[in-house]
């Protein structure tokens, strides 16, 4: 398991391999394990961010990975909250605007 985590960048523990069936199928677990653990996202433009948000909201089999990509692309500490619990009826464009408007407080 250590070698697998080192090679893939994941931090799976023993339960990830023995208790995956409670939340996903074996095929879904295999796809997750085959992906990079944490997406490395360079400079993301507004249109690209909107497309990532659309893919998250489509709730397809890759939605979790796209959510991680959105979170890696913005500094907003609660990006998932903006997408899933933001104002009712907010468009992906409005969500992207809110995410990119956030500026961390300099200490």
C-alpha positions in Angstrom: 0.0 0.0 0.0 2.9 2.4 0.8 4.4 1.8 -2.7 1.0 2.3 -4.3 0.5 5.6 -2.4 4.0 6.7 -3.2 3.6 6.0 -6.9 0.1 7.6 -7.3 0.2 10.4 -4.7 -2.8 9.0 -2.9 -3.0 8.5 0.8 -5.2 5.4 0.9 -5.4 3.4 4.1 -6.3 -0.3 4.5 -10.1 0.6 4.7 -10.0 2.2 1.2 -9.3 -1.2 -0.3 -11.6 -3.3 1.9 -14.6 -1.0 2.4 -14.9 0.8 -0.9 -18.2 -1.0 -1.7 -20.1 1.1 0.8 -19.8 4.3 -1.3 -18.8 3.2 -4.9 -18.4 0.2 -7.1 -15.1 -1.5 -7.7 -14.9 0.1 -11.2 -15.5 3.6 -9.7 -12.8 2.9 -7.1 -10.4 1.7 -9.8 -11.0 4.9 -11.9 -10.4 7.1 -8.8 -7.2 5.2 -7.9 -5.9 5.5 -11.4 -6.3 9.3 -11.5 -3.8 11.7 -10.1 -4.5 12.2 -6.4 -4.6 15.9 -6.5 -5.1 17.7 -9.8 -2.4 20.1 -10.6 -4.1 23.0 -12.3 -2.2 25.8 -13.9 -3.6 29.2 -14.7 -7.3 28.6 -15.4 -9.3 31.2 -17.4 -12.8 32.2 -16.8 -14.3 30.0 -19.6 -12.3 27.0 -18.4 -13.5 27.5 -14.8 -17.1 27.8 -16.0 -16.7 24.5 -17.9 -15.2 22.8 -14.9 -18.2 24.0 -12.8 -20.6 22.7 -15.4 -18.9 19.3 -15.3 -19.2 19.2 -11.5 -22.9 20.1 -11.6 -23.6 17.5 -14.3 -22.9 14.9 -11.6 -21.3 12.4 -14.0 -18.9 9.7 -13.0 -16.0 12.2 -13.1 -17.7 15.0 -11.0 -15.5 14.4 -7.9 -12.4 14.8 -9.9 -13.7 18.0 -11.6 -14.6 19.3 -8.1 -11.0 18.8 -7.0 -9.8 20.6 -10.1 -12.1 23.6 -9.3 -10.8 23.6 -5.7 -7.2 23.5 -7.0 -7.9 26.4 -9.4 -9.3 28.9 -7.0 -8.3 30.3 -3.6 -11.8 30.3 -2.2 -11.7 28.1 0.9 -15.3 26.8 0.4 -15.6 26.3 -3.3 -17.8 23.2 -2.9 -20.2 25.3 -0.8 -20.5 27.9 -3.5 -21.3 25.2 -6.1 -23.7 23.1 -4.0 -25.2 25.4 -1.4 -24.9 28.8 -3.1 -27.8 31.0 -4.1 -30.6 29.0 -5.8 -30.6 29.3 -9.5 -27.0 30.6 -9.7 -25.5 29.9 -13.1 -22.0 28.4 -13.6 -20.9 31.9 -14.7 -22.1 33.5 -11.5 -20.5 30.7 -9.4 -17.2 31.3 -11.3 -17.5 35.0 -10.6 -18.0 34.4 -6.9 -15.1 32.0 -6.7 -12.7 34.3 -8.5 -13.7 37.4 -6.6 -12.5 35.9 -3.3 -9.3 37.3 -2.0 -7.6 35.8 1.0 -6.9 38.2 3.9 -3.2 39.1 4.1 -1.9 38.7 7.6 
